[in-house]
């Protein structure tokens, strides 16, 4: 009897070891967790990777391109089967891509484009995000002096967002209905840099600003701080669906936050990384299409998900999706906000 139990135990142990051996090692080189959304992304991504029986191996470069290259070197040397990169700098990441590709490790660029045919690109339609920010602000403020706060110049998303904004406001600028009184990048997408940009635009224009297009919610919040200090309340647009930004929408301080359902994005990344690790060619990833919208026009295989604009009229969308709680969003909300009643 004892020998039968031992034999069974050996079979179970052998099966468990085999199951573990089948799991893939997915390395994730995070660029930073500056925005609250990246921590949500990491949680959802880890959940999907582990649900599929694979191992989630993260690093965090803390906003340093040099550290991210060291992180990638370490991950590759440890024998990962696929690599997800949220790049700090789209150009500086080149040697890391070369190192991973030379080792036969498939690569997924997460939400920030790495314009390299060896890298699968997963993001939202960021040109579309730019269109939504500009369209909703323009609907509220169809003319006047506009300020534009761009993200980090090294991030392709900043270019995509600006392209979408231009598609909406370009004709009005050319026709004289809208005047851009200031436009500048906030290095690192940092709110403190965005606040400095907004303060300079206000000073240069004599506080004559009627609307602000900010390329993310952290920068939108910083712009609102500067506007408030100047005694101004104007339409402001941003993106990411940050909890603080959605609360500002409910309070009437921010006009729109374009929500990119990062839970869906992160889960899709976990799925795709698993497929790539299993040897699935990029062109056979479900829903993948060729994308040539980068600065160099290099064709890459990509999936671009659809974003959702959130205003005071449809805050229930993010609450019903459990992205945020009603309590968090509705603090100090305007009486007119139906989702907060």
N, C-alpha and C positions, 0 to 999 in steps of 0.2 A: 504494500500500500504506500509505504514511504517513498519507494522508488518511483511509483506512478505520480505521486505529488511532485517529486523533484523534476520528473520528466516534463510534467505539465508546466511547472514554473519556468523551466528552461525554454519551452515553446513560447510562453507568454513574453518572457524577457527578450527572446530572439525577435518576436513579432514587433514588440514595442521599439526595439532598437532599429529594426528595419524601417518602421514607420517614421521614426525620427530622422533616419538617414535620408529618407525621401524628401524631407522638407528642404527648401532652398533658403539660402542666406541672403536677405535683401538689405543692402547697405543704403542708408539715407543720409546724405550730406546736406544738412540744413545750413542755410546761410546765416539766419538769425531768427530770433523769436521776438523781435521788437514789437510787432503788431500782435494784439491779443489773438487774432484769427489763426496765426501760425501754430499756436499751442493746441487749438481745436483741430487743426489739420493733422497735427502729429498724433493726437489721440485716435482719430478716426482711421488714419493710415495704419497705425500699429494694429488696431482691432481687425482690419481687413486682412492684413498680411498674416497675422497669427491665426485668424479664422480659417485661412486656406492652408494651414499646416506649415507655414514658413516662419523664419525667424527675422525679427525686426532689429536691425543694428544701426542705431542713430549716432550722428555726431552733430555738434553745433559750433559753427565758426565764429559766432558772436559778431557778425558783420565784417570780418576780416577775410579778404580774398586770399591772402597768404596762408592763413590758418586753414581755410577750406581746401586748398591744394594739399596741405599736409594731412588733413582728414581723409581725403580721397586716396592718397598714397597708402595710408594706414589700412583703410577698408579693403583696398585691392590686395594688399599684401596678406591680409587675413583670409583671402579666398572667398570673397562674396560671389554670388551667382548673378546678381543684377544690382545696378546702382541707380538710385534716384537722387537728383541734384536740384536743390533750390539755390541757384547761383547768386553769389554776392555781386559778381561782375561778369557780364556775358563774354567779355574778351579775355579777361585774366584766367578764366576757367579752362582755356585751351589745353595747357599741359596736363591737366587732370583728365580731360577727355581722352587725350592721346594715351595716357598711362592705362586707363581702364580699357580702352579699345584694344591696345596691344596685348592685354591680358585676356582678351576675349570676353570681357564683361559687357553685356548690353546696358545701355544708358537711357534713362528717362529724365528729361528736363521738366521740372515741376513748376508750373505757373509762371515761370520766367524763362523766356526763350534762350536756348543755346543754339545759335544758327550753324548747325553742323549736321550733315546728312547721316552721321552715325548716331544721332541723338533723337529719340522719339520725343515729341512735344505735346504736353498735356496742359491745357489751360481753359479759361473761358474766352469767349469772343471779346477781347479787350478793345478792339476798334468799336464793337457794339456797345461796350460799357461807356466809352467816351461819348458816343452818340446819345446814350440815355441820360448821362449827367447833363450834357449841354441842352438837350431837347426839353427836359423838364424844367431846368432853370430858365431857359429862354421862354417857355410857356408862361412862366410867372413874371419874367422881366424881359420883354421882347426887344427892348432898346436901352441904350445908356452905356455907362462905362463899366467894362468887364475887367476883372483881374483873373489871371490864370496861374495856378501854382502847380508846377510840374513835379514829377517824382525824380528819382535819381537818374542822371543822364546816362549812366552805364547800363540801365535796365531797359530792354527793348519794349517793355510794357508801357513805359512813359511815352515812347514814340507812337505806339498803337493807340493809346488813349487820346493823344493830341490829334491824331489823324481823324478819329471819330468825332471829336469836338469840332474840328474844322469843317467837317461835312455838314454840321448843323448850323454853325454861326458864320461860316465863310462868306456866304452871300450877303448877310446882314452887315458884316464888316465892310465888304466891298461897296455896299450901298449906303454906308454911313449911318445906318441905324444903331450899330454897335461899334464902340470904340474900345480897343484893348489898351488900357492905360498902364498895364504892367504885366509882365510874364517872365517867370524865372523858375529854375530848378531848385528843389530842396534836396541837397545831397543826403543820400542814405534814406530818403523818404522820412526824415526825422521831423517830428512836430516842431521842435525848437528852431530848426532851420526854416521851416515853413512860416513860423510866426515872424521870424526876421524878414523873410521875403514880403509878407503881407504888410508889416510895419513900414518897410521901405516904399512899397507901392502907395500906401496911404500918405506917406510924407511927400512923395514925389507928385502925387495928384491933388494935394491939398484936401485929402479925405473925400475926394469925389469918386467914390466907387459905388456902383449900383448892383453888382452881382459878382460872385466868385465861383470859378470852376476849379475845384481842387481834385487832384487825382487819387486821393484816398481819404479815408475818414479821419485818420490821425492828423493829417494836414488840414482837413476841413475844420476840425476842432480848434487847431491852433489859429487858423484864420479868423474864426469866430471870436476867439479871445482878443485878438488884435482889433477887430471891428468893434467889439463891445467897449474896449478901452477908449476907442475913438468916438463913442456915442452913436455907432451905426448898427442897424439891423437890416441886412439885405439877404436876398436869396443866395444860398450856398449849397453846392452839390459836392458829393464825395462818393466813395465806394468802399465796400468790404462788409457792410452790415455789422459793424462793431456794435456791441451793446451800448456803449456811451453815445455813439452816433444815432442809433435808433431811438434812444431816449431824447436826444436833441430834436429829432424829427417829430416826436410826440409833443415836445414842448414848443415847436414852431421855430426853433433856432436854426435848424438845418432843413433844407427843402427836400433833398433826396439822398438816400444812400443806396447805391446799386449793390444788391446782395448777390454775391457769387456763392452759391451753396457749397461751401468748402467741405462739408461732410461728404457730399457726392463726389467732389473732385478728389479728395483724399482716398476715398474708398476705391474709386476708379484707378487711381495710381497704384494702390496695392494689388488690384487685380491684374493690371497691365504688367507690372513688375514681375509678378508670378509667371505670366505667360512668356515674357521675354526670358526669364530665367530657365524656363522649360524648353527654350529653343524656338519659340514661335517667331517667325520673321515679322518685322515691323509692318509690312504691307498686309499681313493676315490678321492683325489685331482688329477685332470687331469695331466698326464705325470709323476706322482710320482713313484719312484722306491726305493727299499731298497738299502742303501749305507752302506758299512762296511769298508770304507777306513780310518777311524780315528785311532788314536794311540792305542785305547783299543779294536778296532774291534766291537764296539757296533753297532748293526743294527739300522739305523734311516731311516725314510722316507725322501726322498730328490728329488730335481730337480737340475741338473747340466746343465747350459746353455753353448753354444759353444762360445769361444772367437775368436777374429780376430786379427792376427798380422798386424801391420801397419808399412810399411817401406817407403822410399822415392819413391818407384815405385807405391804404391797404396794409397797415401794420399787422393785421391779423394773419397775414401770410407767414411772417417769421415766427409769430407766436404759435400758430397751429402746427408749424413744422418742428416745434421744440428747439428752435435755434436760440431763442431767448425766452425768458418768462415774462408774463404780463406784469408782474411786480417790478421787474427790472426796467422794462420799457416805459411803463406808464407813470413813473414818478414825476409829479409836476406837469402832467400832460394837459394840453388844451382841452376844455370841455367838449369841443367839437369832434374829438378823436373817438370814433365809434368803437375801436378795438379796446379802448381803455375804460369803457363805461361799465 
